[in-house]
Amino acid sequence: MVPVPRVASWEELNAHLREECRKRRERKLWGQSSLYVEDVARSARFYEKIFGFRIISDFGDCGCAMEAGRHQVLLLFNKRGSRAVQTPHYGDGELHVAFAIRAEELLAWENWLAINGIVVEEKRRRR
């Protein structure tokens, strides 16, 4: 059952419903990417410096989760530590990772990546 909020007016009810919707939007996760890396700490520093991601959960020797935007998470796993775990997400070698940005931020991101020696191999625009 859904609890019925106790409110004194329609305005108060609308304010309550807007706040509940805002909370749900903040909790919603749109995307998650996983990378298996040789050095979790070094990789986390890279994503923090280049993209401004921050660690939101530390898995100790196994890896960490980084906030990669409002509704996105980047998981970094210790490649050697993950070999013992069967997972459909395991990858080795060249992998593809994509993060969403607003169209108006594209040029600034391309410049920032170039300054840091990161080559954009392919550009695609949303249709």
FENGI-V675517 format. One record per backbone hydrogen bond with DSSP energy under -1.0 kcal/mol. NH is the residue of the N-H (numbers start at 1). CO is the residue of the C=O. If there is no record, write none. Layout:
[[NH;CO] [NH;CO]]
This chain:
[[13;9] [14;10] [15;11] [16;12] [17;13] [18;14] [19;15] [20;16] [21;17] [22;18] [23;19] [24;20] [25;21] [26;22] [27;23] [28;24] [30;71] [31;71] [33;73] [35;75] [37;77] [43;39] [44;40] [45;41] [46;42] [47;43] [48;44] [49;45] [50;46] [51;47] [52;48] [53;47] [56;65] [57;65] [59;63] [62;59] [64;76] [65;57] [66;74] [67;54] [68;72] [73;31] [74;66] [75;33] [76;64] [77;35] [78;62] [79;37] [82;78] [85;82] [90;87] [105;102] [106;103] [109;105] [110;106] [111;107] [112;108] [113;109] [114;110] [115;111] [116;112] [117;114] [118;113]]
